């Protein structure tokens, strides 16, 4: 007499391979995780050092304020000299009418000039006199003084290799900050304003002591 069956595997035999597969998968996942962590550590050790930011610490700035005296941009009355940069903290912004990046930066300089936080001086780099005048007449003039560096001599002495560039000059006339590229509100608030506040505070304390 033939015994009837349900046609299904016993539960113990069916579940055993699945359990074994689950255990193998778990071991594989843990091994993969350990390998990934080790690879990350290894990559961090071998990774090259991160490049310096555009604005190095003051002690690493490769530009010292040169001695110079420049005539004003055509249509302006006040030129710019190194002597004008002493006695108070100031900004020097290097610009030109042919500079596309300067066009993006100019609206912020106009807004900054309205806030009257710090004097902004302009160094006009290798520009045609008429073009420089048209630039300031048409777009607005945020500068207290402007120097026409037509042959680029002062820019070369200041180690300027591209524009726009903005310098912070301390009350002694020393360059303490250099920013290559377009200046904006975020950079000003985070990097420049703290320097300005520091030097203006020192000037205020000195005046009070006198």
Buried (B, 14 or more C-beta within 10 A) or exposed (E): EEEEEEEEEEEEEEEEEEEEEEEEEEEEEEEEEEEEEEEEEEEEEEEEEEEEEEBEEBEEBEBEBBEBEBBBBBBBEBBBBBEBBBEBBBBBBBBBBBBEBBBBBBEBBBEBBEEEBBBBBBBBBBBBBEBBBBBBEEBBBBBBBBBBBBEEEBBEBBBBEEBBBBBBBBBEBBBBBBBBBBBEEEBBEEBBEEBBEEBBEEBEEEEEEE
